[in-house]
């Protein structure tokens, strides 16, 4: 079951809540790819992750960003979504793909609510000098998973993967380009197997 809602905040942030049922105690905020390149909450990778999470009793809030703001407003959109979830659930997590992967890491490192786990897929390393996902990894105090395609030439994922490895986080390689064609369900299961344990405690 899915419901449409407006995330509280100064920006117009619409979202879809994939519900696992009335007794769900955990929620994952899912961040879509670049909005100027067609990224939105209906992205197939986000939907697939939401389906796996709800199967395991965890809600998934798939968001759209507000008006384009060079990555800064979008980071606040993710943080506001996390605050919304933290007000309603015992535990919250994050998933993001591409631009959304960068935003998930940026938000997790700066938000004022606890985040239980973060999984990112093909994350962009940075959006600006002060929107640096590689540096953000140093300030995240929960488990992180970085999934990436070995043939991805659209984002420079190597920097994020290298730093995640140095910090002891989980990294998962796929024989794929940036779009992971035909691998959405496989990726969703990998993401779910990482996010479910810390969120379902």
N, C-alpha and C positions, 0 to 999 in steps of 0.2 A: 504494500500500500504506500502511495506517495502523496504528499501534500505540498502545496505551493505556499511560500511565506515570504515576508519582507524582513530582512535582518536589520535590527535596530542600529541606528547610527546616522551620521550626517549625510551619507551618500545613499543613493538608490540601489540597494543590493538585493536582488531577487534570488530565491533559492528553492530547491526541491528537497524535501525531507523524505528519504526512503525509510519507512518505519518497519522495524522488526516486531512491533507489537507494543501494547501498553506497558509492559513490564521491562522494557529496555532500560538499562542503567548506564549505557555508554554510547557515545556518538563520535563518528569521524567526520571532520570537515574536509570535503574534497574540492581541490582547486584546479580549475580548467586551464588549458593552454592559452596562449596569447590572444586577447580579445580582438586585436586588430587583424588577426589572421584567421578569424572564424572560431576561435576557442570559446566554448560555452559549457554550461553544466550538463548538456546532453551528449558530451563527448563519450564515445563508445568505451573508452578505457575507464572513465569515471563511473559510467553506468554498470560496467562489469564488476568493478570493485564494490559498488553499492550492493549489487546482488549477492555477492559472497558474504559481505558483512551482515546483511539482514538475515541471511540463512543461519548465521551463527549468533543471532540475537542482538546485534549491534546496529543502531541507526546510522544512517549516512546522510549528511547535509551537503548536497552538491550546490555550489554557489555560482552565480554570475557576478562579475565585478561591476562596480559603478562606472561612471564616465571615465574614459582614459585619462590617467594622471601620471604617466611616465614610470609607473611601478610603485609610486609612493602611496597614492590613494588606494591602490589595489592591495598593498600590504595591510593597510588599515582595515580594508574590507575583510580580509582573512582574520585579522585579530578580533574584529567585532563579531564575526561568526563563531570564533572560539569562545568569546565571552558569553554569547547567547547560549552556546551548548553547555558551558561550564555552569551556568545558572540552572540548568535543567537536568543534568546528568552527573553521575558520580565521577565518571572519567571521560576524558576527551582525547582524541588523536587527530592526526593530520595525514592526508594523502594529497599529492600534487603531481601533475604531469607537465613537463617542459617548462614554460613560463610559470605554470602553477607549482612545479617542483621547487623552483627558486623561491617563489612566494611562500611556500610552506616552510622552508628552512628559515627564511627571513622572519616570518611571523613567530615560529616556535622559539627563536632566539631572543625575542623582544616582548612577547605578550605577557600580561600580568596575571595569567591564570595557569595552573599546572597543565602540562601536556604529557600524556602517558607514553606516546610513541609517535614517530614520524616515518612515513614511507614516501619516497619520491621516485618518479620514473622519468628518465632522460632529462634531469634538471639542467636548466641554464645556469652557468656559474655566477653571473652577475648581471645586473641591469644598469647599474651606475656605480661610481666609486664607493658610495656609501650604501649601496644595495648589493652587497657581496655575499652570495650564498656560501662560498668557500670559507670565508671568515666567520660566517654565522655558525658553522658547525662547531666551532670552539666554544660557543655560548649556549649550546643545547645540552641539557642535562637529563635527557631521556634516550632510550634506544632509538637508533636511526637505521633505516634501510635505504640503500641507493640501488635502484635497478636501472640498467642502461643497455642500449643496443650497440654491439661492437662495430656495426657498420653505420652508425649514426654520424652524419656529417653536417647536421643542422645546428647542433649545439656542441660546445666544447665540454662534454661531460667528464673528460679525463681529470680535470682539476678537482672536481667534486669527489670523484671516485678515489683519487689518490689521497685526499685529505681524510675522507671517511675511513679508508684503510688504515691510515696512520693513527687515527683515534680509536680503532678497534670496532668500528661499526660494520654492519653486514652489507656487503656489496654482491649484487647478482647480475651476471652477464647474460645477454641473449644474443643469438645470432640473428640480428635484425637491424633495420635502419630506424629512423626516428619515429616511424608510424606503427611499428610492431604489427604489421598486417597478419591476420590469422592467429595472433598470439594473445589476444585480449583476455580470453578465459584463463589461459595458463598464467599470465601475469597477475590476474585478479586473485587466483588461488595462492600464488606466492606472496602477494601483498597481504591477503587475508591471514595466511599462516603466521605472518610476522606481527600483524596488528592485533589479532584476536586475543592471544594470551595475556598481554599486559592490560588490555581494556576490559576483558571479561572476568577479571579477578573479583 
